[in-house]
Amino acid sequence: MIRVVLTDIEGTTSSISFVHDVLFPYASEHLPGFVRDQHQDNLAVSEQLDAVAEASGVAREDVEGLIEVLKTWISEDRKETSLKALQGMVWEQGYQQGELKGHIYADAADYLQRWHDRGLRLFVYSSGSVKAQKLIFGFTTEGDFTPFFSGYFDTRIGGKKEAASYRNILSELGVEAATVLFLSDVEAELEAAEEAGMRTAWLVREGDLPETERFVARDFAEVDTLLQKR
């Protein structure tokens, strides 16, 4: 029986366009000024810039050079943990100032609450930082969904296309793999989760449905039919 739902965000609970057309441009526009303002007095920012310098080879004291690295990483959609952390800090300001509202599909909003009320434990696993995950669900156009989640995982647990990451999550949760249903729109992530023993559901919200033996759903209502059977 499925007792835990682990969900991706981008393309699963929320639109890809929101991330690429709203969040990334917002970070590109505001991150340079944020880093310039905060790099000396904000320890959290300084620690992330240390990591950017180490990963890029740019001198730590070259703040403008580090900013250029970050802008390049944003354009490349790099999964660098330091970039994700800094983006999360910038987005937090945007959410708190009312300039950003997180997108969530209506069916996801409906069934996340239903599943929580039904007693399922809900978790998030996304390449975005935990801070960014909490922000997108905490400031959605439909309200605050953070009370429905029991926890969050980002790339600090491992890459999303690596089976070891899902084993690490299972170890953190302390549950049997077969009791966990992982939702994602990326087949390689589903394959990794299945290798770790999890159940999966492939969210294909647009376009033709793939020819596969894997469970495929257009929305969370269809995912719920799988949950009802298991």
C-alpha positions as CSV (number, residue, x, y, z in Angstrom):
1,M,0.0,0.0,0.0
2,I,1.2,3.5,-0.9
3,R,1.7,5.5,2.3
4,V,4.1,8.2,1.0
5,V,3.9,10.5,-2.1
6,L,7.2,12.0,-3.2
7,T,6.7,14.7,-5.9
8,D,8.8,16.7,-8.3
9,I,7.7,20.3,-8.9
10,E,8.6,21.6,-12.3
11,G,6.2,20.0,-14.9
12,T,4.5,18.0,-12.2
13,T,2.9,20.2,-9.6
14,S,3.8,23.5,-11.3
15,S,4.3,24.6,-14.9
16,I,7.7,24.6,-16.5
17,S,6.9,28.0,-18.0
18,F,6.6,29.5,-14.5
19,V,10.1,28.4,-13.6
20,H,11.7,29.4,-16.9
21,D,9.7,32.5,-17.8
22,V,9.1,34.0,-14.3
23,L,11.6,32.7,-11.7
24,F,14.7,32.5,-13.8
25,P,14.4,35.9,-15.3
26,Y,13.6,37.4,-11.9
27,A,16.8,35.9,-10.5
28,S,18.8,37.0,-13.5
29,E,17.6,40.6,-13.0
30,H,17.8,40.8,-9.2
31,L,20.6,38.5,-8.2
32,P,23.5,40.8,-9.2
33,G,22.3,43.6,-7.1
34,F,21.5,41.2,-4.3
35,V,25.0,39.8,-4.2
36,R,26.6,43.3,-4.4
37,D,24.4,44.4,-1.4
38,Q,24.8,41.3,0.7
39,H,28.2,39.7,0.0
40,Q,30.0,41.5,2.8
41,D,27.5,41.4,5.6
42,N,25.4,38.3,5.0
43,L,27.2,35.2,6.1
44,A,24.8,32.9,4.2
45,V,25.5,34.8,0.9
46,S,29.3,34.8,1.6
47,E,29.3,31.0,2.2
48,Q,27.6,30.4,-1.1
49,L,30.0,32.7,-2.9
50,D,32.8,30.7,-1.5
51,A,31.3,27.6,-3.1
52,V,30.8,29.5,-6.5
53,A,34.5,30.5,-6.4
54,E,35.6,27.0,-5.7
55,A,33.5,25.5,-8.4
56,S,34.3,28.1,-11.1
57,G,37.9,28.9,-10.4
58,V,37.1,32.6,-10.2
59,A,38.9,34.4,-7.4
60,R,36.7,34.8,-4.3
61,E,37.5,38.5,-4.0
62,D,36.3,39.1,-7.7
63,V,32.6,39.6,-6.8
64,E,31.8,40.9,-10.3
65,G,33.4,37.8,-11.8
66,L,31.4,35.6,-9.5
67,I,28.2,37.4,-10.6
68,E,29.0,36.7,-14.2
69,V,29.5,33.0,-13.4
70,L,26.1,33.0,-11.6
71,K,24.4,34.6,-14.6
72,T,25.9,32.1,-16.9
73,W,24.8,29.2,-14.7
74,I,21.3,30.6,-14.7
75,S,21.2,30.8,-18.5
76,E,22.5,27.2,-18.6
77,D,20.1,26.0,-16.0
78,R,23.0,24.5,-14.1
79,K,22.1,22.4,-11.0
80,E,24.8,24.0,-8.8
81,T,23.7,23.9,-5.2
82,S,25.3,27.3,-4.5
83,L,23.3,28.9,-7.4
84,K,20.1,27.3,-6.2
85,A,20.7,28.6,-2.7
86,L,21.3,32.2,-3.9
87,Q,18.3,32.1,-6.2
88,G,16.2,31.0,-3.3
89,M,17.3,34.0,-1.3
90,V,16.5,36.4,-4.2
91,W,13.1,34.7,-4.7
92,E,12.3,34.9,-1.0
93,Q,12.5,38.7,-1.2
94,G,10.3,38.7,-4.3
95,Y,7.7,36.5,-2.7
96,Q,7.7,38.5,0.5
97,Q,7.4,41.8,-1.4
98,G,4.4,40.4,-3.4
99,E,6.3,40.5,-6.7
100,L,6.2,36.7,-7.1
101,K,3.3,34.2,-6.7
102,G,4.0,30.5,-7.0
103,H,2.2,28.5,-9.7
104,I,0.4,25.3,-8.9
105,Y,-1.9,23.3,-11.1
106,A,-5.5,23.3,-9.9
107,D,-5.6,19.5,-9.8
108,A,-2.3,19.4,-7.8
109,A,-3.7,21.9,-5.3
110,D,-6.9,19.8,-5.0
111,Y,-5.3,16.4,-4.6
112,L,-2.4,17.4,-2.4
113,Q,-4.9,18.5,0.2
114,R,-7.0,15.4,-0.3
115,W,-4.1,13.1,0.1
116,H,-2.9,14.9,3.2
117,D,-6.4,14.7,4.7
118,R,-6.5,11.0,3.7
119,G,-3.4,10.4,5.9
120,L,-0.7,10.1,3.2
121,R,2.6,11.7,4.0
122,L,3.7,14.1,1.3
123,F,7.3,15.1,0.4
124,V,9.0,17.1,-2.3
125,Y,12.1,16.2,-4.2
126,S,13.3,18.9,-6.6
127,S,16.5,20.3,-8.1
128,G,15.6,23.7,-6.6
129,S,16.8,24.4,-3.1
130,V,14.6,23.5,-0.1
131,K,14.2,27.2,0.5
132,A,12.9,27.7,-3.1
133,Q,10.6,24.7,-2.7
134,K,9.0,26.1,0.4
135,L,8.6,29.5,-1.2
136,I,6.8,28.2,-4.3
137,F,4.4,26.2,-2.2
138,G,4.1,28.8,0.6
139,F,3.2,31.7,-1.7
140,T,1.1,30.1,-4.4
141,T,-1.8,31.7,-6.3
142,E,-4.1,29.3,-4.4
143,G,-2.6,29.9,-0.9
144,D,-0.1,28.3,1.4
145,F,0.4,24.5,0.8
146,T,3.4,24.0,3.1
147,P,1.3,22.6,5.9
148,F,0.5,19.6,3.7
149,F,4.1,18.6,3.3
150,S,6.1,16.6,5.8
151,G,9.5,17.4,4.3
152,Y,11.6,18.5,1.4
153,F,14.7,17.1,-0.5
154,D,17.0,18.9,-3.0
155,T,20.2,18.0,-4.7
156,R,22.1,17.8,-1.5
157,I,20.6,14.3,-1.1
158,G,22.0,13.5,-4.6
159,G,21.2,14.0,-8.3
160,K,17.6,13.3,-9.4
161,K,18.7,10.8,-12.1
162,E,20.7,8.7,-9.7
163,A,19.2,5.7,-7.9
164,A,21.4,6.3,-4.9
165,S,19.5,9.5,-4.3
166,Y,16.2,7.7,-3.9
167,R,17.8,5.2,-1.6
168,N,19.1,8.1,0.5
169,I,15.6,9.5,0.7
170,L,14.2,6.1,1.7
171,S,16.8,5.9,4.4
172,E,15.8,9.4,5.6
173,L,12.1,8.5,5.6
174,G,12.7,5.1,7.2
175,V,10.0,3.4,5.1
176,E,9.9,0.5,2.6
177,A,10.5,1.5,-1.0
178,A,7.2,-0.1,-2.2
179,T,5.2,2.2,0.0
180,V,6.5,5.3,-1.8
181,L,5.0,6.7,-5.0
182,F,7.3,9.1,-6.9
183,L,5.7,11.6,-9.3
184,S,7.7,13.3,-12.1
185,D,7.5,14.4,-15.7
186,V,11.1,13.2,-16.4
187,E,11.4,9.5,-17.4
188,A,15.1,9.2,-16.3
189,E,14.1,10.3,-12.8
190,L,11.4,7.7,-12.7
191,E,13.8,5.0,-13.8
192,A,16.2,5.9,-11.0
193,A,13.4,5.9,-8.4
194,E,12.2,2.5,-9.7
195,E,15.7,1.1,-9.5
196,A,15.6,2.0,-5.8
197,G,12.3,0.1,-5.5
198,M,9.8,3.0,-5.5
199,R,6.5,3.0,-7.3
200,T,6.2,5.8,-9.9
201,A,3.8,7.8,-12.0
202,W,4.8,9.7,-15.1
203,L,3.1,13.1,-15.4
204,V,2.6,14.0,-19.1
205,R,0.4,17.1,-19.0
206,E,0.8,18.0,-22.6
207,G,1.5,16.4,-26.0
208,D,1.1,12.8,-27.0
209,L,1.2,10.1,-24.4
210,P,4.3,7.9,-24.6
211,E,4.1,4.2,-25.5
212,T,5.3,2.6,-22.2
213,E,4.3,0.0,-19.6
214,R,4.9,2.7,-17.0
215,F,1.9,4.3,-15.3
216,V,1.2,7.6,-17.1
217,A,-1.2,10.3,-15.9
218,R,-2.4,13.6,-17.4
219,D,-3.0,15.1,-13.9
220,F,-3.3,14.3,-10.2
221,A,-6.8,13.1,-10.6
222,E,-5.5,10.2,-12.7
223,V,-2.7,9.6,-10.2
224,D,-5.4,9.2,-7.6
225,T,-6.8,6.3,-9.4
226,L,-3.5,4.5,-8.9
227,L,-3.4,5.4,-5.2
228,Q,-7.0,4.1,-4.8
229,K,-5.9,0.7,-6.2
230,R,-2.8,0.5,-4.0
